[in-house]
Amino acid sequence: MSDFDKELGHKFDGLRSRYAARDTRMNMVRMVRQGRMQEVFPDMFPAGPLQGGIVANMVDVAAHDLSEVLAPLPSFNCASSRSVSDVARKFAEKRALIVRGYVEHSDVARNMYRAADQYFTYGHVPAIVEVDIEAQLPRITFLDAMGAYPVFDRWGNVKEAFFAHRMSGRDIIAKYPRAASVLRKPGSMNASVDQTEYTVVRYHSASVNKMFLPEKDGFVLDSAPNPVGQCLVEWTIRPSVDGEPRGQFDDVLGVQVAKARMALLALEAANKSVQAPLVLPPDAQELALGPDAVLRTASAEKVRRVPLEVPQSAFAEQGVLDSELRQGSRYPEARTGNVDNSIVTGRGVQALMGGFDTQIRTGQSMFAKTFERLINKALAMDEAIWPNVERTMRGNNDGTPYEIKYKPSKDIKGDHTVDVQYGLMAGLDPNRALVFGLQARGDKL
């Protein structure tokens, strides 16, 4: 085993220690979104069927809504400033069709929903350009933010990236037979495989792509040189005050949990009020229970249940928590349908969006730069690995199906630039897009 492989294991351990606080926040957000709040705050919930809370999980609702608005893809344009002749324009148009083919082949439109969800939930999401050997095309893939550790240069470019996940010894040996030499128990038969789970790490840099086991002194499972000469990983990070990835809901988890706990306490108070003991006057000698029961007493007005005094401030606190949850997560109340103004007016649209549109616009700016770099690397990979392989690319261009044949050395020819733009309607659902379009046409914009 080379010194470089051992050094990778030490570097991975250092990065995991550095991002330990980030991983803790991400794990807490994930458990709250899954409704496992009792695992995050075990002292807040009693054991039982309602230990996960009985109120709407606003963290999960807001995350889904935000991601669904951000997910629609931008437009990809390969026209350059040098497109002054018909030949140059046709070259740029064909390259744009190639780029759209990459996007459709990678199924980015569908995967973008999960990527946008992770962007808001965890504050960052990685993506990579991979080699699709069967299709002989580059493939853009969004990866899981959990267990992802980047190394940036001072300009924010990804120099190296580590991605960790857990696998059992049996699964590792099934995929990488050479791992049997370090994972089998000493003296065991072929059928006896260690079932312990190990951390498997993917490493990507400008020179090499590796997969290794840090718990086995960096034992290399697989390795291949990087033909593109640049790290194929890109990172989309939500802006923060110190550059550390922070999700949209990191600061409101306690509020969501408190809201769920208050609802449980209110339910418990109602249950105790209904099941409170009866107070009877002294002349009532028998107690009949059940529907249509008859109690014989001369003082019927004294028959009552023991009242349970619940201060009104306890119920008012639930409204305060709901307001804090919405403000802390920057999720306007109008998104759930509580709109005072007419949706037909401009003021209605403004009330509907609130501070919501600025978050979407910021996310679009972050993803636009990521897509530019991913497409740049995809074009470079296509030209580096299959320069003289002619292929047929099929796709959809603004609703019109197309089919082209291209050869990277001829139709890409070293030009890896692309312009990514989100339009005015991007991020608007059909209702608001229609209102915006009608208003713009009415003002003759």
Secondary structure, DSSP 8 states (H G I E B T S, - for coil): --HHHHHHHHHHHHHHHHTHHHHHHHHHHHHHHTT-HHHHSGGGS-SSTTTT-SS--HHHHHHHHHHHHH-S--EEE---TT--SHHHHHHHHHHHHHHHHHHHHTTHHHHHHHHHHHHHHHSEEEEEEEEETTTTEEEEEE--STTEEEEE-TTS-EEEEEEEEEEEHHHHHHH-GGGHHHHS-TT--TT-----EEEEEEEE-SSEEEEEEGGGTTEEEEEEE-SSSS--EEEEE---SSS----TTTTSHHHHHHHHHHHHHHHHHHHHHHT--EE--TT------STT-----S-GGG-EE------HHHHHHHHHHHHHHHHHHT--GGGGT---S-TTSHHHHHHHHTTHHHHHHHHHHHHHHHHHHHHHHHHHHHHHH-TT--EEEEEEETTEEEEEEE-HHHHTTT----EEE--TTTT--HHHHHHHHHHHHHTT-
